[in-house]
Amino acid sequence: MKPSSLGDVFDRQARAAFVLPSVLIILAFSIFPLLVSAYLSLVRFQIAPGGYTLHFVGWSNYRKLLFGSEQFHFLGTFGEVGALEWTLIGAAALWLLAAFVRYLRGGAWSLAGLAGRLLATAGLLAVAVLCAYTTGGAGRLGSFTVTLFYVTAGVAAQFLIGLGLAYLCTLPVRGRWFFRMVFFLPLMVTPVGIAYMFRMIADTTVGPLAPVWNAVGLRQISWAADPWLARIVVVIGDTWQWVPFMFIVLLAALESQPRDQIEAAQLDGAGGWRIFRDITWPSIAPVAASVVLIRLIEAFKIVDLPNVLTNGGPGIATESMTLHSFIAWRTLDLGGSAAVAYMLFFASTICCVSFFHFVVRAARRAQGA
């Protein structure tokens, strides 16, 4: 048997050789910092003569966030839960229980799927109870629930507005190509620039829209001093920035759907809403679910808008988890900062994985059925 030449060896290893640089880059810039930050979340960083020291404290940083001195900052301040809050908790529990029973009755379940459903159900119920306790009575939201508010309210508004604009741009209206370009422009602006722009626009005293606020009686309203008004302004700015992303993807999905079914439905006398409900939506549902998933991943990292618009205020009312972690890092609490970052990692992973399994995969299965 003829021995392999050096060229033959290189040919056999060419695939691994081409992939190796990418693997090394991922290890250097992604996995290695992830492991280092995990270690930092278990230590206490202190400045010392000639440098610094790291004292291993175990789960102390996490206990401080969940049960200790930083609980008010991360989870929020608990208040009294009234009848309305208990009603909402009961409704959420019944809905989750019904979804879980329906999954079991489906028959096609596995041990891993059952464990995932239990984890997602317990997590959603815990979030519902936490929201009830921090919004009722004298309760105050923490950075965790504020982030969830930004994610749910912002992504929902962005999806609905983006879908509506995309649908309008598929209609035979004059100037639709001009509007397609205009609707896409906000995505090209930096988040800091958007934050400063909305900070000026929302100024009810000397801002460019001050005459409008004065005409409708809003001149004396200090939105930055009201927690919920400040959060709503942050959501509006974030929505203005990210609607173009939803718009362009959903527009592509709408224009790529088969036209023969729509034309057949129009010949049968179906109205616009029925065509959208029975034909258009099922065809674009997988793309819609996927784009919402991508936006969910990004929405958990919101930091520029609350930092520039309100500096996290009033107090800590508009702090997201990323901003919470940044402020802790700025005060040299590297362990606490890493702990908040990992709590954000856990929350976003559970939320996005659950959304993928329960929504994205279900939409794809429905389209393939």
C-alpha positions as CSV (number, residue, x, y, z in Angstrom):
1,M,0.0,0.0,0.0
2,K,1.4,3.4,-1.0
3,P,2.1,5.7,1.9
4,S,0.1,8.9,2.0
5,S,1.9,12.0,0.9
6,L,2.0,15.2,2.8
7,G,-0.5,16.7,0.3
8,D,-3.0,14.0,0.9
9,V,-2.8,14.6,4.6
10,F,-3.5,18.3,4.1
11,D,-6.4,17.5,1.7
12,R,-8.0,15.3,4.4
13,Q,-7.6,18.0,7.1
14,A,-8.6,20.9,4.9
15,R,-12.1,21.1,6.2
16,A,-11.0,21.2,9.8
17,A,-8.2,23.7,8.9
18,F,-10.7,26.1,7.4
19,V,-13.1,25.9,10.3
20,L,-10.5,26.2,13.0
21,P,-10.0,30.0,12.8
22,S,-13.7,30.6,13.3
23,V,-13.8,28.2,16.2
24,L,-10.8,30.0,17.8
25,I,-12.4,33.4,17.3
26,I,-15.6,32.2,19.0
27,L,-13.6,30.7,21.9
28,A,-11.7,33.9,22.3
29,F,-14.4,36.5,22.0
30,S,-17.5,34.6,23.3
31,I,-17.0,31.5,25.4
32,F,-13.9,32.7,27.3
33,P,-15.6,36.0,28.5
34,L,-18.7,34.0,29.4
35,L,-16.7,31.7,31.6
36,V,-14.7,34.6,33.2
37,S,-17.9,36.6,33.9
38,A,-19.4,33.4,35.5
39,Y,-16.4,33.3,37.8
40,L,-16.6,37.0,38.6
41,S,-20.3,36.5,39.7
42,L,-19.0,34.2,42.4
43,V,-16.3,36.6,43.8
44,R,-16.0,40.0,45.5
45,F,-13.7,42.4,43.7
46,Q,-11.7,44.8,46.0
47,I,-9.1,47.4,45.2
48,A,-5.9,46.5,47.1
49,P,-2.4,48.1,47.3
50,G,-0.6,47.4,44.0
51,G,-3.7,46.0,42.3
52,Y,-6.9,44.1,43.3
53,T,-8.0,41.0,45.1
54,L,-10.8,38.5,44.3
55,H,-12.5,36.8,47.3
56,F,-14.6,33.8,46.5
57,V,-18.1,34.3,48.0
58,G,-20.1,31.6,46.3
59,W,-23.7,32.4,45.7
60,S,-23.6,35.5,47.9
61,N,-24.0,38.0,45.0
62,Y,-27.1,36.1,43.7
63,R,-28.6,35.9,47.2
64,K,-28.1,39.6,47.6
65,L,-30.1,40.2,44.4
66,L,-32.9,37.8,45.2
67,F,-33.2,37.9,49.0
68,G,-30.7,40.5,50.4
69,S,-29.9,44.2,50.3
70,E,-30.3,44.4,46.5
71,Q,-33.7,42.8,46.3
72,F,-35.5,46.1,46.0
73,H,-33.2,47.0,43.1
74,F,-33.5,43.8,41.2
75,L,-36.9,42.3,42.0
76,G,-38.5,45.5,43.3
77,T,-40.4,46.5,46.5
78,F,-43.3,44.3,47.4
79,G,-46.6,45.8,48.2
80,E,-50.1,44.6,49.2
81,V,-51.9,42.5,46.6
82,G,-55.5,43.4,46.1
83,A,-58.5,41.6,44.7
84,L,-57.7,42.7,41.1
85,E,-54.1,41.4,41.3
86,W,-55.2,38.0,42.8
87,T,-57.8,37.7,40.0
88,L,-55.1,38.3,37.4
89,I,-52.9,35.7,39.1
90,G,-55.7,33.2,39.2
91,A,-56.5,33.8,35.5
92,A,-52.8,33.3,34.6
93,A,-52.6,30.1,36.6
94,L,-55.8,28.7,35.0
95,W,-54.5,29.6,31.5
96,L,-51.1,27.9,32.2
97,L,-52.8,24.9,33.7
98,A,-55.1,24.5,30.7
99,A,-52.1,24.8,28.3
100,F,-50.2,22.1,30.3
101,V,-53.2,19.7,30.3
102,R,-53.7,20.2,26.6
103,Y,-50.0,19.3,26.1
104,L,-50.4,16.2,28.1
105,R,-53.5,15.1,26.3
106,G,-51.8,15.6,23.0
107,G,-49.9,12.4,23.6
108,A,-46.7,13.3,21.7
109,W,-44.7,14.4,24.7
110,S,-41.3,13.4,26.0
111,L,-39.5,13.6,29.3
112,A,-37.4,16.6,28.1
113,G,-40.5,18.3,26.8
114,L,-42.4,17.7,30.0
115,A,-39.5,19.1,32.1
116,G,-39.3,22.2,29.8
117,R,-43.1,22.8,30.1
118,L,-42.9,22.5,33.8
119,L,-40.0,25.0,34.0
120,A,-41.7,27.4,31.6
121,T,-45.1,27.2,33.5
122,A,-43.4,27.7,36.9
123,G,-41.4,30.6,35.5
124,L,-44.4,32.4,34.0
125,L,-46.5,31.9,37.2
126,A,-43.6,33.2,39.3
127,V,-43.3,36.3,37.0
128,A,-47.1,36.8,37.3
129,V,-46.9,36.7,41.1
130,L,-43.9,39.0,41.2
131,C,-45.6,41.5,38.9
132,A,-48.7,41.5,41.2
133,Y,-46.7,42.1,44.3
134,T,-44.6,44.9,42.8
135,T,-47.4,46.8,41.1
136,G,-50.0,46.5,43.8
137,G,-50.3,48.9,46.7
138,A,-47.0,50.5,47.6
139,G,-45.0,48.1,45.4
140,R,-42.2,49.3,43.1
141,L,-40.8,47.6,40.0
142,G,-37.2,46.4,40.0
143,S,-34.9,46.2,37.1
144,F,-36.1,42.6,36.3
145,T,-39.7,43.5,35.9
146,V,-38.9,46.8,34.2
147,T,-36.9,44.8,31.6
148,L,-39.9,42.5,31.1
149,F,-42.1,45.5,30.6
150,Y,-39.8,46.9,28.0
151,V,-39.6,43.5,26.2
152,T,-43.3,42.6,26.2
153,A,-44.7,46.1,25.6
154,G,-42.0,47.2,23.1
155,V,-41.9,44.0,21.0
156,A,-45.7,43.7,20.9
157,A,-46.0,47.4,19.7
158,Q,-43.2,47.0,17.2
159,F,-44.7,43.8,15.7
160,L,-48.2,45.2,15.4
161,I,-47.1,48.6,13.9
162,G,-44.5,46.9,11.6
163,L,-47.1,44.4,10.4
164,G,-49.7,47.1,9.7
165,L,-47.2,49.3,7.8
166,A,-46.0,46.2,5.8
167,Y,-49.5,45.3,4.9
168,L,-50.3,48.9,3.8
169,C,-47.2,48.9,1.6
170,T,-48.4,45.8,-0.3
171,L,-51.5,47.6,-1.3
172,P,-51.6,49.5,-4.7
173,V,-51.4,53.0,-3.2
174,R,-49.5,55.9,-4.8
175,G,-46.1,56.6,-3.4
176,R,-45.7,53.3,-1.6
177,W,-42.0,53.0,-2.7
178,F,-41.3,56.3,-1.1
179,F,-42.9,55.2,2.2
180,R,-41.0,52.0,2.2
181,M,-37.7,54.0,2.2
182,V,-39.0,56.4,4.9
183,F,-40.2,53.7,7.2
184,F,-36.8,52.1,7.1
185,L,-34.8,55.2,8.0
186,P,-35.1,55.0,11.9
187,L,-33.1,51.8,11.9
188,M,-30.1,53.6,10.5
189,V,-29.9,56.0,13.4
190,T,-27.8,55.1,16.5
191,P,-29.7,54.3,19.7
192,V,-27.9,57.2,21.5
193,G,-29.0,59.6,18.8
194,I,-32.6,58.4,19.1
195,A,-32.5,58.8,22.8
196,Y,-31.3,62.4,22.6
197,M,-33.9,63.1,19.9
198,F,-36.8,61.8,22.0
199,R,-35.4,63.6,25.0
200,M,-35.7,66.8,23.1
201,I,-39.1,65.9,21.6
202,A,-40.5,64.9,25.0
203,D,-39.4,68.2,26.7
204,T,-42.8,69.9,27.3
205,T,-41.3,73.3,28.1
206,V,-38.6,74.2,25.6
207,G,-38.6,71.2,23.2
208,P,-39.5,71.5,19.5
209,L,-43.0,70.2,20.2
210,A,-43.6,72.5,23.2
211,P,-46.3,74.5,21.4
212,V,-48.1,71.2,20.7
213,W,-47.9,70.1,24.3
214,N,-49.1,73.5,25.5
215,A,-52.1,73.4,23.1
216,V,-53.3,70.0,24.4
217,G,-52.6,71.0,28.0
218,L,-49.5,68.9,28.7
219,R,-47.0,71.7,29.2
220,Q,-47.0,71.3,33.0
221,I,-46.5,67.5,33.0
222,S,-43.0,66.3,34.0
223,W,-42.9,62.9,32.5
224,A,-39.4,62.2,33.7
225,A,-40.6,62.4,37.4
226,D,-43.4,59.9,36.9
227,P,-42.2,56.2,36.8
228,W,-44.8,54.9,34.3
229,L,-44.7,58.0,32.0
230,A,-40.9,57.7,31.9
231,R,-41.1,53.9,31.1
232,I,-43.7,54.6,28.4
233,V,-41.4,57.3,26.8
234,V,-38.6,54.7,26.7
235,V,-40.9,52.2,25.0
236,I,-42.0,54.7,22.5
237,G,-38.4,55.6,21.6
238,D,-37.4,51.9,21.4
239,T,-40.5,51.2,19.2
240,W,-39.7,54.0,16.8
241,Q,-36.2,52.6,16.4
242,W,-37.1,48.9,15.8
243,V,-40.4,49.1,13.9
244,P,-38.4,49.3,10.6
245,F,-36.8,45.9,11.4
246,M,-40.2,44.3,11.8
247,F,-41.5,46.2,8.8
248,I,-38.8,45.1,6.3
249,V,-38.9,41.4,7.3
250,L,-42.7,41.2,7.3
251,L,-42.9,43.1,4.0
252,A,-40.7,40.5,2.4
253,A,-42.8,37.7,3.9
254,L,-46.1,39.3,2.6
255,E,-44.7,39.9,-0.9
256,S,-43.4,36.3,-1.1
257,Q,-46.7,34.6,-0.4
258,P,-48.5,32.8,-3.3
259,R,-50.8,35.1,-5.1
260,D,-53.1,32.4,-6.6
261,Q,-54.8,31.7,-3.3
262,I,-55.5,35.4,-2.7
263,E,-56.8,35.9,-6.2
264,A,-59.0,32.8,-5.9
265,A,-60.4,34.1,-2.6
266,Q,-61.1,37.5,-4.1
267,L,-63.0,35.8,-6.9
268,D,-65.1,33.9,-4.4
269,G,-66.0,37.2,-2.7
270,A,-63.9,37.0,0.4
271,G,-63.2,40.3,2.2
272,G,-59.9,41.7,3.1
273,W,-60.0,40.7,6.8
274,R,-61.0,37.1,5.9
275,I,-58.2,36.8,3.3
276,F,-55.7,38.0,5.9
277,R,-57.0,35.7,8.6
278,D,-57.3,32.5,6.5
279,I,-54.6,32.9,3.9
280,T,-52.1,35.6,4.6
281,W,-51.5,35.1,8.3
282,P,-51.0,31.3,8.1
283,S,-48.4,31.8,5.3
284,I,-46.4,34.4,7.1
285,A,-46.8,33.0,10.7
286,P,-43.4,31.2,10.7
287,V,-41.6,34.3,9.5
288,A,-43.5,36.5,12.0
289,A,-42.6,34.1,14.9
290,S,-39.0,34.0,13.9
291,V,-38.6,37.8,13.6
292,V,-40.3,38.3,17.0
293,L,-37.8,35.7,18.5
294,I,-34.9,37.7,17.1
295,R,-36.3,40.9,18.4
296,L,-36.9,39.3,21.8
297,I,-33.2,38.4,22.1
298,E,-32.2,42.0,21.3
299,A,-34.9,43.6,23.5
300,F,-33.5,42.1,26.7
301,K,-30.3,44.1,26.2
302,I,-31.9,47.5,26.1
303,V,-29.6,50.1,27.8
304,D,-29.0,53.2,25.6
305,L,-32.5,54.7,25.8
306,P,-33.1,54.4,29.6
307,N,-29.5,55.6,30.2
308,V,-29.7,58.7,28.0
309,L,-33.4,59.5,28.4
310,T,-33.9,59.2,32.1
311,N,-30.5,58.0,33.5
312,G,-32.5,55.1,35.0
313,G,-34.7,57.5,37.0
314,P,-36.8,58.7,38.6
315,G,-34.8,56.8,41.2
316,I,-34.3,53.3,39.6
317,A,-37.8,53.3,38.0
318,T,-36.6,52.9,34.4
319,E,-33.4,50.9,34.9
320,S,-33.2,47.8,32.7
321,M,-31.1,44.8,33.8
322,T,-28.3,45.8,31.5
323,L,-28.2,49.3,32.9
324,H,-28.3,47.9,36.4
325,S,-25.3,45.7,35.6
326,F,-23.5,48.7,34.0
327,I,-24.1,50.9,37.0
328,A,-22.8,48.2,39.3
329,W,-19.7,47.8,37.1
330,R,-19.1,51.6,37.2
331,T,-19.1,51.5,41.0
332,L,-16.4,48.6,40.8
333,D,-18.9,46.0,42.1
334,L,-17.8,43.6,39.4
335,G,-19.2,40.6,41.2
336,G,-22.7,42.1,41.5
337,S,-22.5,43.4,37.9
338,A,-21.7,39.9,36.6
339,A,-24.4,38.4,38.8
340,V,-27.0,40.7,37.2
341,A,-25.7,39.9,33.8
342,Y,-26.1,36.2,34.4
343,M,-29.6,36.7,35.7
344,L,-30.3,38.5,32.5
345,F,-28.7,35.6,30.6
346,F,-30.9,33.0,32.4
347,A,-34.1,35.1,32.0
348,S,-33.6,35.8,28.3
349,T,-32.6,32.2,27.6
350,I,-35.7,30.7,29.3
351,C,-38.0,33.3,27.6
352,C,-36.5,32.9,24.1
353,V,-36.3,29.1,24.3
354,S,-39.8,28.8,25.5
355,F,-41.0,31.2,22.8
356,F,-39.2,29.1,20.2
357,H,-40.7,25.8,21.3
358,F,-44.2,27.1,22.0
359,V,-44.6,29.6,19.1
360,V,-42.0,29.3,16.4
361,R,-42.0,25.5,16.1
362,A,-45.8,25.4,16.4
363,A,-46.1,28.0,13.6
364,R,-43.8,25.9,11.4
365,R,-45.7,22.7,12.1
366,A,-49.0,24.4,11.3
367,Q,-47.6,25.6,8.0
368,G,-46.3,22.2,7.1
369,A,-49.5,20.4,8.0
